Amino acid sequence: MSSYDYGDAAIRVFHMAHRFLFEYGIRWLPVDIIGLAQKNWKFKWAHDLAYEIGESNEYICRHVCLSSDGATFYDSETEEYETVLNAEVASQKRVVWSCAHEVGHIFLGHFIEYGASCLAKEKMPTELYARLEFEADLFAGEVLASKWLMRDIDIVSEEDIALICGISDAAALALYRKATADYYYMPANAVLTRQNFSTYLKEITVCQNAANLAETHIGDVNRFARLNHPKNKLPTPKPKFIRKSGNCPYCDSFFNAADAPNFCARCGSPLNPGLPSADTPCGHINPKESAYCEKCGNRVFRIRQGFCFDECEL
């Protein structure tokens, strides 16, 4: 056991985490790891198991799972896994981390490799248990909040990672920090993860106001949004006979006439004389460089598509 190399193990775990993201078609944040576990393995909440056998939730955690978070059990005869998680913890975000941790044990082959039916601290050598926990935490951190995706969207603060990836429980965030702190290389198969998340990572310019952005599925994302600079207007509008077809008379920016815009997306001027801008944002997704909504004339925000929409909305 003393020959265990944590650096080599980290490379392997990172590779396996991105293999997991690819094999299960994960392409959006936050990762619905609980839904995925419920779909692919036997899954039970501790309070449901407690009800079935006439015991308390505390009894299940203390005497069955041997952990306040939960545990996974492996039946070597049927080759089936069953994960039991405790929902009665301080935060739902802690449950998300615990689930990803247990999935890590399964996907990394810990049960089969060590012939274990349950990976409990009380039943394993201390050093081996520490190694397996290290690997499962590293796996959970990379699956829930891949360092390479965070780099792609310029997210560096733990507060922002917590908001976007759904691991804001203090204990879970501490485990994420510990699991990912010392590793800076990129596994080769992370390229596939980036490709799969391309729709999520796409920058869009959307007609929303600050209140709308605060009500997105991940909460207040105002600090991730920015405004494109408007184009300066000409001293006097260009008459039609000297401007190019499809150019705004007020700033000379090109617009796609086939889209029939009501306003110039660069300077905000109405392209239909006398048309007032709308009082409320319309939600229209505009060309990426827009400063104003081409449909309603309001100022627009540039932001990552995944910050504003659930995958099913697109």
Residue pairs with C-beta under 8 A, 6 or more apart in sequence:
1 125
1 127
1 128
1 131
4 127
4 131
6 134
9 131
9 134
9 135
9 138
10 138
10 182
10 183
11 185
11 187
13 104
13 108
13 135
13 138
13 139
13 142
14 138
14 142
14 183
14 185
14 187
14 190
15 187
15 188
15 189
16 107
16 108
16 139
17 104
17 138
17 139
17 142
17 143
17 146
17 187
18 142
18 146
18 187
18 189
18 190
18 192
18 193
19 189
20 26
20 103
20 107
20 139
20 143
21 143
21 146
21 192
21 193
21 196
22 189
22 192
22 193
22 196
24 36
24 40
25 196
26 36
26 143
26 196
27 196
27 197
27 199
27 200
27 311
28 197
28 200
28 306
28 310
28 311
29 145
29 149
29 164
29 165
29 166
29 197
29 200
29 218
29 306
30 96
30 144
30 164
30 165
30 166
30 218
31 100
31 143
31 144
31 165
31 166
33 96
33 99
33 100
33 103
33 143
33 144
34 85
34 95
34 96
34 99
36 103
37 43
37 83
37 99
37 102
37 103
41 80
41 81
41 82
41 83
41 106
42 80
42 81
42 82
42 83
43 82
43 83
43 85
44 82
44 83
44 84
44 85
45 84
45 85
45 86
45 87
46 57
46 60
46 61
46 64
46 65
46 70
46 84
46 85
46 86
46 87
46 88
47 57
47 60
47 86
47 87
47 88
49 60
49 64
49 84
50 56
50 57
50 59
50 60
57 86
57 88
60 84
60 86
61 67
61 68
61 69
61 70
61 86
64 71
64 84
65 71
65 84
65 86
66 118
66 120
66 121
66 122
66 123
67 86
67 120
67 121
68 86
68 89
69 85
69 86
69 89
69 94
69 95
69 98
69 101
70 83
70 84
70 85
70 86
70 98
70 99
70 102
71 83
71 84
71 102
71 118
71 119
71 120
72 81
72 82
72 83
72 84
72 102
72 105
72 106
72 111
72 118
72 119
73 81
73 82
73 83
73 84
73 117
73 118
74 80
74 81
74 111
74 112
74 116
74 117
74 118
75 81
75 82
75 117
76 115
76 117
81 106
81 111
83 99
83 102
83 103
83 106
85 95
85 98
85 99
85 102
86 95
86 98
87 95
89 95
89 98
90 169
90 171
91 168
91 169
91 170
91 172
92 169
93 162
93 166
93 167
93 168
93 169
93 172
94 169
94 171
94 172
96 144
96 166
96 167
96 169
96 172
97 140
97 144
97 167
97 169
97 171
97 172
97 175
97 176
98 172
100 139
100 140
100 143
100 144
101 136
101 137
101 139
101 140
101 175
102 136
103 139
103 140
103 143
104 135
104 136
104 137
104 138
104 139
104 140
104 143
105 111
105 119
105 132
105 136
107 139
108 135
108 136
108 139
110 116
110 119
110 132
110 135
110 136
111 117
111 119
114 124
114 128
114 132
116 123
116 124
119 129
119 132
121 129
124 132
134 179
137 175
137 176
137 178
137 179
138 179
138 180
138 183
140 175
140 176
140 179
141 175
141 176
141 179
141 180
142 180
144 165
144 166
144 167
144 176
145 161
145 164
145 165
145 167
145 176
145 180
146 190
146 193
147 180
147 183
148 186
148 190
148 193
148 194
149 193
149 194
149 197
149 201
150 156
150 161
152 194
152 197
152 201
153 164
153 201
153 304
155 161
155 164
158 173
158 176
158 177
160 223
160 224
161 167
161 173
161 176
162 168
162 173
163 218
163 219
163 220
163 221
164 218
164 307
166 218
167 173
167 176
194 201
197 306
199 305
199 306
199 311
199 314
200 304
200 305
200 306
200 311
201 304
201 305
201 306
202 304
202 305
202 306
203 288
203 302
203 303
203 304
203 305
204 285
204 288
204 302
204 303
204 304
204 305
204 308
205 228
205 285
205 286
205 287
205 288
205 289
205 290
205 300
205 301
205 302
205 303
206 283
206 284
206 285
206 286
206 300
206 301
206 303
206 308
207 281
207 282
207 283
207 284
207 285
207 286
207 293
207 295
207 296
207 298
207 300
208 281
208 283
208 300
208 301
208 308
209 280
209 281
209 298
210 222
212 281
212 283
213 220
213 221
213 222
213 225
213 301
213 303
213 308
214 220
214 221
214 222
216 307
216 308
216 309
217 309
217 310
218 307
221 303
221 307
221 308
224 303
224 304
224 307
225 301
225 302
225 303
225 307
226 301
226 302
226 303
227 291
227 299
227 300
227 301
227 302
228 289
228 290
228 291
228 300
228 302
229 291
230 266
230 267
230 268
230 291
230 292
231 251
231 253
231 266
231 267
231 291
232 251
232 267
233 250
233 251
233 267
233 269
234 249
234 250
234 251
234 252
237 249
237 250
238 247
238 249
238 252
239 249
240 249
243 249
243 252
244 252
244 254
245 257
246 254
246 255
246 256
246 257
247 253
247 254
247 255
248 254
248 255
248 264
248 266
248 267
248 269
248 271
249 269
250 264
250 267
250 269
251 264
251 266
251 267
251 269
253 264
253 265
253 266
253 267
255 261
255 264
255 265
255 271
255 294
259 294
261 271
261 294
261 295
262 270
262 271
262 272
262 275
262 294
262 295
262 296
262 297
263 269
263 270
263 271
263 275
263 277
263 292
263 293
263 294
263 295
263 296
263 297
264 270
264 271
264 292
264 294
265 286
265 287
265 289
265 290
265 291
265 292
265 293
265 294
266 289
266 290
266 291
266 292
267 291
267 292
268 277
268 291
268 292
268 297
268 299
270 276
270 277
270 297
275 297
276 297
277 296
277 297
277 298
278 296
278 297
278 298
280 298
281 293
281 296
281 298
281 300
282 293
282 295
282 296
282 298
284 293
284 294
284 295
284 296
286 293
286 294
286 295
286 300
287 294
288 302
290 300
291 299
291 300
292 298
292 299
292 300
293 299
293 300
305 314
